[in-house]
Amino acid sequence: MWFKNLLVYRFTKPFSLSAEELDEQLAQKPFMPCGSQDMITSGWVAPIGLPDAPLVHANGGCLMVCLQRQQKVLPASVVNEVLAEKVEEIKEAEDRAVGRKERQELKDQIIFELLPRAFSRTGKLYAYIDTAQQLLIINASSPNRADELVSVLRETIGTVPVIPLRSPRAPTAAMTEWLQSGSGPAEFALGGECELRDKADETAVIRCKNQDLQSPEIKSHLDSGMLASKLELIWDGGIECLVDSHLAVKRLRFGDLIMDKVGDVHAESAAEQFDVDFTIMTGELACFLPALADAFGGIETE
């Protein structure tokens, strides 16, 4: 359950639903497995993963939800192979060419016939709403996956007035400056990983991992005009992460001092352990995210 990535959205209008009200609305779109002709389905499941558990796990003003998605795996190579066989059969049986329109109709028929026998792949996407800070935080590394959750949430509850978190200061400019100076912003230290891009040619990329970011080689690349598009930061509060040019947080790691807090609490069941993890994680992120925003000049509200 511990988040590994953070894509953060802020509410432009206050989110005011209670846990009970949100749970009631999510119940209108529960997850249903793919039917014989469904390519993909998605719906809400209990974050805690236990039968009859609520669809919203609430604690300390934070509301966790979980979107489950199932997709049929039907490789294009398989469809094209069957299509080629059918086209060849028609050519031999009727001595004629198969046009584009007929090919598409054959392809649609093949997919219709193969879908019931296709394997299914199921995955979960977790997110939570911090009602105190009015943020939606999604455990996703891909904006497309995060957008999918936001879209399904909108379909379910009617409106979700959120926009991606933005800062007044361009993240690339700030991270480049920190690398050049060799010093991170307040409450942060520089880690050993970065990604540099040429501002004249974004296809020119240099990735450094487990490196001394103050080395002459790095400084030489910066002096030549390259910019930092990703940078590892270490927060004084005990969190390490990689931040990119869109303020997305990746490879999130919670330090020993934070994980020791988990060990200090005796949980008697999986449900209690889930709640302990959720409470500690959201509490730490409630301090980390404002500090990260401040490092980039705050949160852009216009």
C-alpha positions in Angstrom: 0.0 0.0 0.0 3.0 2.3 0.5 3.0 4.7 -2.5 6.0 4.5 -4.8 5.1 7.4 -7.0 3.1 10.6 -6.6 1.1 12.5 -9.1 -0.5 15.3 -7.2 -3.6 17.4 -8.2 -5.1 20.3 -6.3 -8.8 21.0 -6.0 -9.9 24.3 -7.5 -13.1 24.0 -5.5 -13.4 22.5 -2.0 -14.0 18.8 -1.8 -16.7 18.5 0.8 -18.0 14.9 0.6 -17.7 12.9 3.8 -16.2 9.3 3.7 -19.7 7.9 4.0 -21.1 10.1 1.2 -18.1 9.2 -1.1 -18.5 5.5 -0.3 -22.2 5.6 -1.2 -21.4 7.2 -4.6 -18.5 4.9 -5.4 -20.9 1.9 -4.8 -22.8 3.0 -7.9 -19.8 1.9 -10.0 -18.2 -1.2 -8.4 -15.7 -3.2 -10.3 -17.1 -5.9 -12.6 -14.9 -8.4 -14.4 -14.8 -8.3 -18.2 -17.6 -10.0 -20.0 -17.1 -12.1 -23.0 -17.1 -9.1 -25.3 -15.5 -6.5 -23.0 -12.0 -5.4 -23.9 -11.6 -3.4 -20.7 -13.6 -2.7 -17.5 -12.9 -0.6 -14.5 -14.6 0.1 -11.2 -14.1 0.7 -7.5 -13.0 -1.9 -4.9 -12.2 -1.7 -1.2 -8.7 -0.4 -0.7 -8.1 -2.7 2.2 -8.9 -5.7 -0.1 -11.3 -7.5 2.3 -14.8 -8.7 1.6 -17.5 -6.2 2.6 -14.9 -3.6 3.5 -15.9 0.0 2.6 -14.9 1.5 -0.7 -13.4 4.4 1.1 -10.7 4.0 3.8 -10.7 7.1 6.0 -8.4 8.3 8.7 -7.2 11.7 9.8 -9.0 13.6 7.1 -7.6 11.5 4.3 -9.9 9.3 2.1 -8.3 6.4 0.2 -9.9 4.9 -2.9 -8.9 2.1 -5.2 -9.7 1.7 -8.9 -9.5 -1.8 -10.2 -9.0 -2.3 -14.0 -9.2 -5.5 -16.0 -8.1 -5.7 -19.6 -8.3 -8.5 -22.1 -4.9 -9.4 -23.6 -5.3 -10.0 -27.3 -2.0 -9.4 -29.1 -2.2 -7.7 -32.4 0.2 -10.3 -33.8 -2.4 -13.1 -33.1 -5.3 -11.1 -34.7 -3.1 -10.3 -37.8 -2.1 -13.9 -38.2 -5.7 -15.2 -38.2 -6.6 -12.3 -40.5 -3.9 -13.3 -43.0 -5.1 -16.9 -43.0 -8.7 -15.8 -43.7 -7.7 -13.4 -46.5 -5.6 -16.2 -48.1 -8.6 -18.6 -47.9 -10.9 -16.1 -49.6 -8.3 -15.5 -52.4 -7.9 -19.2 -53.0 -11.7 -20.1 -52.8 -13.0 -17.1 -54.7 -10.0 -16.0 -56.8 -10.3 -12.4 -55.9 -8.5 -9.7 -53.9 -9.8 -8.6 -50.4 -10.4 -4.9 -50.2 -9.6 -2.6 -47.2 -13.2 -2.4 -46.0 -13.7 -6.2 -46.1 -10.3 -6.7 -44.3 -11.6 -4.4 -41.5 -14.9 -6.3 -41.3 -12.9 -9.6 -41.1 -10.7 -8.2 -38.4 -13.7 -7.0 -36.3 -15.2 -10.5 -36.6 -11.9 -12.2 -35.6 -11.7 -10.0 -32.5 -15.3 -10.8 -31.7 -14.6 -14.5 -31.9 -11.3 -14.4 -29.9 -12.2 -12.1 -27.1 -14.1 -14.7 -25.0 -11.0 -16.9 -25.0 -8.5 -14.1 -24.3 -6.6 -13.9 -21.1 -7.3 -11.0 -18.7 -4.9 -8.8 -16.9 -6.0 -7.1 -13.6 -4.4 -4.2 -11.8 -5.2 -1.7 -9.0 -4.5 2.0 -8.8 -4.6 3.6 -5.4 -5.2 7.3 -4.6 -6.3 9.4 -1.6 -7.9 12.8 -1.0 -6.2 15.0 1.6 -9.2 17.0 2.7 -7.1 19.3 4.9 -4.8 20.4 2.1 -7.4 19.8 -0.7 -5.1 17.6 -2.7 -5.7 14.4 -4.7 -2.6 12.2 -4.6 -2.4 9.2 -7.0 0.2 6.4 -6.8 1.0 6.4 -10.5 4.1 7.0 -12.6 2.2 7.6 -15.8 0.0 10.7 -16.3 -2.3 8.6 -18.5 -3.0 6.2 -15.6 -3.7 9.1 -13.2 -6.0 10.7 -15.8 -7.9 7.5 -16.1 -8.6 7.4 -12.3 -9.6 11.1 -12.4 -11.9 10.4 -15.3 -13.6 7.4 -13.7 -14.0 9.4 -10.5 -15.7 12.2 -12.4 -18.0 9.7 -14.0 -18.9 8.3 -10.6 -19.4 11.4 -8.4 -20.3 13.9 -11.1 -17.5 16.5 -10.7 -13.8 16.4 -9.6 -12.5 20.0 -10.0 -8.7 19.2 -10.0 -5.7 20.4 -11.9 -2.1 19.1 -11.8 0.1 20.7 -9.1 2.1 23.5 -10.6 4.8 25.8 -9.2 5.5 29.5 -9.9 9.1 28.6 -10.6 9.9 26.3 -13.5 11.1 23.0 -12.0 13.8 22.5 -14.6 15.3 26.0 -13.9 15.2 25.4 -10.1 16.8 21.9 -10.3 19.5 23.1 -12.7 20.4 26.0 -10.3 20.6 23.5 -7.4 23.0 21.3 -9.3 25.1 24.3 -10.4 25.4 25.6 -6.8 25.8 22.1 -5.3 23.2 22.8 -2.7 19.6 21.8 -2.5 16.7 24.0 -1.3 15.7 24.4 2.4 15.0 21.1 4.1 16.5 19.1 1.1 19.8 17.7 0.1 20.9 16.5 -3.4 21.0 12.8 -4.0 23.1 10.9 -6.5 20.8 10.7 -9.5 19.8 13.2 -12.2 18.8 13.4 -15.8 20.2 16.2 -18.1 18.7 17.3 -21.4 20.0 19.6 -24.0 17.8 22.7 -24.2 18.5 22.9 -28.0 17.8 19.2 -28.6 15.6 17.4 -26.1 16.6 14.0 -27.6 20.1 14.5 -26.3 19.8 13.0 -22.8 22.4 12.1 -20.1 21.3 9.9 -17.2 23.4 9.7 -14.1 22.8 7.3 -11.2 24.8 6.7 -8.0 27.1 9.5 -9.1 28.8 12.5 -7.5 26.6 15.3 -9.0 29.3 17.8 -8.2 31.8 16.1 -10.4 33.6 18.1 -13.2 31.8 16.0 -15.8 28.4 17.1 -14.5 29.5 20.7 -14.2 30.8 20.6 -17.8 27.5 19.4 -19.1 25.7 22.2 -17.2 28.1 24.8 -18.5 27.4 23.6 -22.0 23.7 24.5 -21.6 22.2 21.3 -20.5 19.3 21.4 -18.0 18.2 19.1 -15.2 14.9 17.4 -16.1 15.1 15.0 -13.1 16.8 15.2 -9.8 17.0 13.0 -6.7 16.2 14.9 -3.5 16.6 13.8 0.1 14.1 15.5 2.5 15.2 16.1 6.1 12.1 14.4 7.3 13.3 11.1 6.0 12.0 10.7 2.4 14.0 10.3 -0.8 12.6 10.6 -4.3 13.2 11.6 -7.9 11.4 14.7 -9.0 10.9 15.5 -12.7 10.1 18.6 -14.7 6.4 18.3 -14.1 6.7 18.0 -10.3 5.9 14.3 -10.5 7.5 12.3 -7.7 9.0 8.9 -8.6 11.0 6.2 -6.7 9.6 7.4 -3.4 11.4 5.8 -0.5 10.6 6.2 3.2 13.5 6.2 5.5 14.2 3.9 8.5 13.0 6.5 11.0 9.6 6.5 9.3 9.4 2.8 9.0 10.4 2.4 12.6 7.1 4.2 13.5 5.3 1.3 11.8 7.2 -1.2 13.8 6.4 0.5 17.0 2.6 -0.1 16.5 1.3 -3.6 17.2 -1.4 -4.5 14.7 -3.4 -7.6 15.4 -4.9 -8.0 11.9 -4.2 -7.2 8.3 -6.9 -4.5 8.5 -5.3 -2.8 11.5 -1.9 -3.0 9.8 -3.3 -1.4 6.6 -4.7 1.4 8.8 -1.4 1.9 10.6 0.5 2.1 7.3 -2.1 4.5 5.8 -2.1 6.8 8.8 1.7 7.0 9.0 2.2 7.4 5.2 -0.4 10.2 4.8 0.9 11.9 7.9 4.5 12.0 6.5 3.3 13.1 3.0 1.2 15.9 4.6 4.6 17.4 5.8 6.7 16.4 2.8 4.5 17.7 0.0 4.2 21.3 1.3 8.0 21.3 1.8 8.5 20.1 -1.8 6.1 22.8 -3.1 7.9 25.5 -1.1 11.2 24.4 -2.6 9.8 25.3 -6.1 8.3 28.6 -4.9 5.0 27.3 -3.6 1.8 26.2 -5.4 0.6 28.1 -8.5 -3.0 29.0 -7.9 -3.8 30.8 -11.1 
